[in-house]
Amino acid sequence: MKKGTKFWLFALVAALMLVISACSGGGSDTESADNGTDGETTEEQATDESAAAGEQVLNLSEGDEISSMDSTQITDTISFTALNNAMEGLLRMDENDQTVLGMAAEEPTISEDGTVWTFKIRDDAKWSNEEPVTAGDFVYAWQKALSPDTLSQYAYIFAPVKNATAIITDGSDVFGQVDQLGVKAVDEKTLEITLENPVPYFKGLLAFPVYFPQPEAFATEKGGAYGTTVENTLYNGPFVLSEWNPGAGWSFAKNEGYWDAETVQLAAVNVQVVKDQQADMSLYETGEIDQKWGLRGEYATRFQGNEELHEFKESAVFYLLFNNTREYFQNENIRRAIELGYDKEGHATVIQNNGSVAADYLVPQGLSKTEDGADYREIAGTFNDEPTDAANEYFQKGLQELGQESLTIELLTDDTEGAGLTAQFIQEQLQQNLQGLTVNINQQPFTQRLDLSASQQFDMVISGWSPDYQDPQTFLELFICDNGNNDGKYCNEEYDALMAEASAEFDDIQKRFELFAEAEKLLLEGDVAISPIYQRGILYLRKPYVQDLYVHVFGAEFSYKWASIDGSKN
């Protein structure tokens, strides 16, 4: 583990959690409005229902805003969580992160070779305008995600579906031909999916928001405006979005037309955008919000032993992403110097102070196991264990190769308090340990940071990834040359070949993991394409009257469907 010397400046301040982004994505010009479409719940109706239900109202906060409600255009956890509660796919995740029936009326019929899955859609599944959810709505949404005109940055996640990769690969025989995708509506309520090969984690993908349906007629009518405002979106999940104020917050109201509405006990969920930890704590302590997600620093110490304090080990990893279109980041010595140039352990224990652990890896601990129970990390190990003292030697060699005596780099990050503290820590450490380096911090609102990352308008950026399914591939595929979320534009044909071989190995999980480990070693130790910082732990406060608010280890962060407020609040 690398050692550092100075981080006293940051121990004085508590940090708000970094908002995790599944790399890139775009914001939307949204507005607050009642949903006037017939059959939808308006803000006034939500208020009336809340009053009638007593205290069945959950009040929460988030560090940033929703980027979109269009399943083909989102890439961040906040938006995934919003969709997970207002929309529904064929399946959804329960409290144990196991799939349960959603829009599917029953478990699928699967062919003997495991490649053809047939689902029946519920007869009582409907959109918030009372129109039925059809098999065609799934076909439409999946094809939209892969169409060159509306291509999702998550298009690659459809890779298990027949022809999906070929459709998004320029030069292939079926490039752009979305009608060749292995999904079809046999009839209005029967959906047939054909896979390239049997995929053991495919059920989990079907619960992921990018696989959700869209109301074809309505979404086609709205075009690019679909999912950008309350009135330009329809819902088929436990809740409807009743209010959406960009930068300020949003509200959900119970969807009375949802097929399982009897299970849903909450009348409303209100979410405020709060970027400052002190303000967030004040809201919690005065009872204006029911959960404070992400304690660290002095607050983590202050609430030790409190019955409202809980701990959650996430499978989220944060890292420095280098922009390989910059000449200096095409220099391996510069990248390696930065990777070795700051104290990851000091950052995790002092700045985070919340159960987070320093990361010398990309695929997190506890994500995936073999049939014998061996964690992937036990097989893959860790990387880059050279001492910090070696960092400056690499940096000076890199400067010499570039023909420069000094270097100025901009570090892009979110505009939350916690993101700023992490950036300041890294800035001070790198400037102290790498002679001739100047690091300037650029803090941007979440959606703008996503846009800047996606368009390569950065030098290096503090990015993070939360898994979409329980397999190392969900992290490692980000750095395949043509992956839609490869914002740093790293590209190595050897890495791509290893990933292709590992991704196709389903018979022997041990061998699959070994191939992924070889790719991860090339990425982190051979090429130093990124610099992992930490695997996030979460300390949070939750009022004791909040029941069954489920937290997920991958995909969306929370499910409100089963949550309730018990009588002790009164």
N, C-alpha and C positions, 0 to 999 in steps of 0.2 A: 504494500500500500504506500502511495506517495505521501510524503510529509510536507506540511507547510508551516509557516511561522507566524503569520499575522492575520488574525480575523477578529481582533478585539472590537473594531468599530461596529460590527454588526450584531454583537451579542447584546447590545443595548436595546434593540428594537424587536418587536414581534412582527411576524409576517403573515399576510393573508395567503391562502393557498394559491398556487399557480393553477390557472384553468387549463386543463389538458386539452390538447388539440390532436386529433388524429391527423396531424400535419396540416394540410392545406384546406382551403375552402373559401367561399365568397359570402359577403354580406348582402343584405337586401334592404331596399328602401321601404320600410314597413310603416304602418300607421295604426293607431288605435281605433277600432270600430266594432260596433255590434255586428254579428253575423246575421244578415237579413234574409238568408236563404231559408225557404220553407223547411220546417222540421228541425232547425238548428236551435241551440240554446243561446239566448242573448244574454248580455251582461245584466240587464234588469231581471231576467228570469233567474239567473244564477244567484243574484242577491236575495230574491224572494225565497228560493229553495234553501239557501244557506240559513236564513232566519227560521224557516220552517223546520229545518233539521237540527236546530239548536246550535251546538258547537262543532258540527262536523265540517270544520274548515281548517285546512292545514296551511300554515304560513311559513314560507321558506325564503332563503336568499341564494343567489348565485353570484359568482365573481364577474360574469360577463353575460352578454345577451344571446338570444337565439339568432343564428345566422340565416336560417331559412326553414320553412316547413315542407319543402319539396324534397322527397326522399332521394332524388337523383342528384341533388346539388349540395347536400350537407356532408361535412367531414369531421365535425367536432362533437364532443361528448355532450355538451349542453343541448345541442339541437337533437342529437340522438335520443336523449332523455325526454325531450318534449314530444318527439314523434312516438316514442315507446308508450307514452301515456295517452296520446290523442289518436293514435293510429294502431293498427294491428295487422300482422302478417298471418301466414298460415299457422304459425306456432308462436308462442311467447315463452319467456323464461319465468320460472317460479322462484320461490324464496331460496331454493338450493341450486339455482342456476341449471335446472333441468327443464327440458322443453315440455310444455303442456299445450293442449289444443287452443288455437285462437280462431281464425277464420275457418280453419279446417273442421269439418263436422266429425271426423274420425281419423284414426291413424292411417297413413298412406298404405296403399297396396304397392309392394315393391317386387319387381321382376326377379327371377332366380339369379340373374347375373348382377343384380344390385344397381342397374343403370337406369331403369325406368320407374319413376315414382308417380303414382296417380292419387290425387287428392280430390275429395268431395268438399265443396264449399257449403257452409251452413245455409239452410233455407232462410233463416232469420237474420243473416248478416246483411247490414245495410249501412249506407252512408248517411250523414247527418241531414241530407235533403230527402230522406226516405227512399232513395233509389237503391236497388239491391247491389251488393258487392258480387261481382261476377268473376269467372275465370278469366275473362277477357281483360279485366282491370289489372290482373297480375301480368298477363302477357304484355299489355300496353306499357306498364311501368318498367318492366325489365328491358324491353326493347328500347324504351326511351333512354334508359341509363347507358346503353351501348351505342346509340345512334350518334354519328359524327356531329350532328347539329346540336345535340343536348348531352354530349358525352359527360358522364359522371367521373369525377376523380377516383371514385370507387369502382369503376367499371371492371377492374381486374378481379374483384371479389366474386364475380360471376364465373370465374375460370372453370369450376367443376361442371358447369352446364355446357352441353355439347355446342361446339362452334363459337362459344363466347370469346375466347382468346383470338381466334382467327378473325372474327368480326371487327375487333378493335386493332388488328395488326395491319398496318399499311403495307400493301403489296400482296396480301393473301388473296386467294381466289374468291373469298366471300367478304372481303373488307367492306364494312358499312352496310352489309345486307342483313339487317336485323331480323328479317323474316326467316332466316336460316338458323336462328337461335333455337336450342332444344327445349322449347316450351310452347304448348299449344292449348287452346280452349277446345276440348272435345265437344262440350256443350256449355250452356250458360253456367252450370255449377260443377263442371268436371275439368280439372287442370292436370295435364300430363307433362312431366318434366323428364327429359332425357339427359343423362350425365355422360361425360367422356369416359369416366371410370367410376367404380364404387368409391365413395368418399365417406369415411367414418364420422366426420364432424358436420355433415351436410344439414342435419336437423338443426344444429346450432345456427347455421347461416340463415335458415329460413325464419328464425326469430330476430334476425338483425334488420334494422330499419331500412337499409338500402334494398332489401328484398320485399318490402311492403308494396301493396297495390296502390294504384291511383285511379280515381274515378275518370275513366277515359273521356267521356263526353264533356264533363265539366273542365277537366284539366286542358283538354284540347282547345276549348273555347277561351280559356284564360291565357293560354300560351305562356310566355315568359313571366307573366305576373302570378302564375299559380304558386301558392305557398309563400307569398310575400306579405300578405295581410290576412287579417281574420276573415274578411269577406271573400277573399280569393282562395280559400282553402276549405275542403270538406274533410270530415273525420269519420272513422269507423271503429274507434277505440273506446276505452272506458270513459274518456273525457273529451270535451271539445274546448278549443281555445276561445275564450270569451272576450279577452282583452289582450292587446299587445302594444306596448309603448316602447319603441326602440330606445335602448339605453337606460330605461327606467324599470321595466319589469313586464310581467304578463300574468294572466289568470286563466285557470281551467275551471270549467263547470262540468258537473256530472252529465254524461251522455245518456239520457233516458231511453234512447233508441238502441243502445248497445245490447247485443245478444245476451250478455251476462250481467245486466244492470243490477240484478238482485244482490250480486256479490259486492258491488261498489257501495261503500258506506259514506265516503266523503261527498259532500255537496259541492265543495269548491277547493281549489288549491291556488294560493296566491304566491307569486315569486317576485322578490325585489332584486334588482341588480345592486350589489354593494361591493365596492372595490377596496374599502378600507377596513382592516380588521377591528380597529377600535370601534368604529361605527357599527360593524356587524355584531360585536360583543354587546354593545349598548342595546341593540334591538333585541338580542336574546335575553339579556338580563331584565329588560322591562316587559318581556312577554309578547313583543310584537312579532317575533319569529319563534318557531317551535324547535328549530335545529340550527346549531352553528357548526357548519361543516369545515373542518380544516384548522384546528388549533396548532400553534407552534410557539416557540420562544417562551416568553414569560407567562403567557396564558396557559401553555401546556403544563408548566410547573405549578402555576397557581391552582389549577383544578384537579391536581393529582388527589385521588381518594374520593372525589365527588361522585356520587351515584349516577349523576347525569353524564359523566365522561365515559366514552366508549372508544375502542381502538379497532381499526380496520386495516388489514394489510392489502394494499392494492397491487395489481399486476401492471401498474403504469410505470414507465421508465422515461425519464427526462434526459436530454442530451444536447450537446452543442452540435449543430448541423453546419457544415462548411459549404459554402457556395463554390462549387468546382468550376464555375465559369470565370471566377476571378483567377488571374494568373498566379498570384501568390499562394492560393489554396490548391493549385495544381502541383505545388512543391511538397513532396512527402515530408521533408524535414520541418517545414513550417507547421504542418498539421500535427506531426508527432510532438513537436515542442509544446503546442497548446494542450494537447492531450495530457502531457506530463506536467504541465506548468501550474496546476492549481491543486489544492488539498481537498480532495473529494470527501475524505473522512471528516475533516473539520467542517465542511459545509453541511453534511448530513447531521452531525451531532450538535452543532451550534446554531446554524441558521434554521434548519428544519426543526430539530429537537422534537420530533413527533412520531418516532418509530421508523422514519425513512432510513434507508441504508445506502452507503456509497456503492456505486455500480461500476464495475470493470467488466460489464457485459451489456448486451442489448435485450436478449430474451430474459424475462424476469424469473425470479425464484417462484416456485409453486404453481406455474402455469400449466405445465404438461408433464405427464408421467408415463413410463412404460407400463406394460401389463404387470410387471413385477413390482411396480410402485417406485421405481427409481426416477427421481426428478431429472428433467432435462439438464438442469444446471450441474448436477453431479456428473453427468456424462461430458458436458462441454467445458466445464471449468471456468476460469476467469482469464483475463488478458492484460497485457501492458503493465507489468509489475516493476518496471524500472523506476529508480528514485527520481524525485523532483529535481535533484541536482543535475541530472543529465539533460533537463529540458533546455537550458540555455545553450548548451553545446549544439543541440539540434537546431536551435533558432539561429545562432550565428552562422552555422553552415548553410542554412536555408537562405539567409540574407546574402551571403557571399555568392551563392548560386544564382540569386536574382539580381545581383549587381547593385544591391542597396545597402545603405548603412542603418536605415531605420524603416519601420512599417507602422502605418496607422490603419486600424481595423474598426469597423462599426459593429457593435453587438446589438442585434434587434431582440426585443422581448415585449411582453404584454405590459399594460400600464397599471397592473395591480401592485399593491405594496409588496407582496411576497416576491413577485417576479423581479421587481426593482432591487430587492435585497440580494437575491441570488446573482443578478447581473453585477451589482456593485462588488460582491465578494469575488467573483471571477475576474472582474476588471482589476481590482487591487492586487490579487494574487499574480495574474499574468504580467502586469506592469512591473511588479516587484521582481519576479523570477526570470523574465525574458528581457534582457537589456536592449533597448532600442524600440520596444513595442509600446504603442499608444492605443488604448482601447476606448472608444467613445460609445456611450450607451444611447440607444434610440428606443424609447418606450412608446408603444402605439396601442390604441384600443384593440381589443381582441380581433374583431372582424377585419380591421385594417392590417393587423399583423399577419393574419391568414392570407390576405390578398398579396401583400408584399412578399411573403414566402413563396406563394404559388407562382409569382411572376419573376422570381429570382432577383428582386430588388433588395438584396441584403448581402452582407459579407459573411457573417455567421449569426445564427439565431438560436435562442433557447427554445427547443421544440420538445414535444412529448408525444408518447403514443400509448394508448390503452388498447388492449387486445380486442379483436372482433370475434374471435373464437379461440378455443383452447388447444392451440397448436403453435409451435415455434414459427411456422410459416407466416402467421399474422404480423410478426415483426420483421422478419428477414426479407419478405417479398417487397417491402417498401423500397429496397435499394437495387432492385432489378432495373436495368437500363431504362425501359419504357414504362415503368410503373407510374400511374397518374399522380401518386403522392411523393414521388422522388424529387422533392424540391431542390435538393442540393446538386442534382444532375450527376451524381456518381455513376460511373459506368465501367464495368469490367466483365468481359465476355467469360472469363474463367468463373467468376462469381455466378453469373447467369446460368452457366452450364451446371454448376453444383446445385443451384436451386432447382433447376429443371429435373435433375436426377432425384433429388430428395423429395420433391413434390409428387413425383410419380411412384414413390415407394410406399405402398400401403400394406404389403404383406408382412414386413418385418419392421416393427416400430423401433427396435434398437438400431437397426441399420439406418432407418429414416433419420433418427436423432443424430447419429454419428455423421451423416452427410450434412445435416443442418449445422452441426458444430464446426465442421470443416469450413463451411461457408461463413459462419460467424467469425471464426478466427481470421480468415482472409479479410473480411470487412473491417474488423477492429484492430487487429494486430499487424496484418500484412499491409493493408492500404490506409489504415487509420482514417476511414471515410467519415467517421463521426467521433465525438468524445462523450461517452455516457457519463452522466453526472450522478444520478441517484434513482433508486426504486422507491416510489413514494409510499409512505405509511400515512394513515389518516387518524388523527385524534379528533373526536367531535363530541359536541354536547347535544343532547336530545331530551326534551321535556318528557317526564315519565308517563304523561297521559297520551303520548303518541304511540300507537300500536301498529305493528306489522307494516312498517315502512321499509320495504326490502331494498337492500343494496346489492348490486351485481358486480362481479369481478371482471366482466368483459361486456362489450357492447354498451347499452345505455346504463347510466349510473343508478337510477332509482326506478322502482315501480310503485305507483300510487294506488293501483287497482285494489289491493287488499288492505290498505291502510285505514285507520280510524282514529278518532279522538274519544277516549273513554271519559266516564263521568267525573273523574278526579279533577279535571280542569275547572269544573264549576265549584 
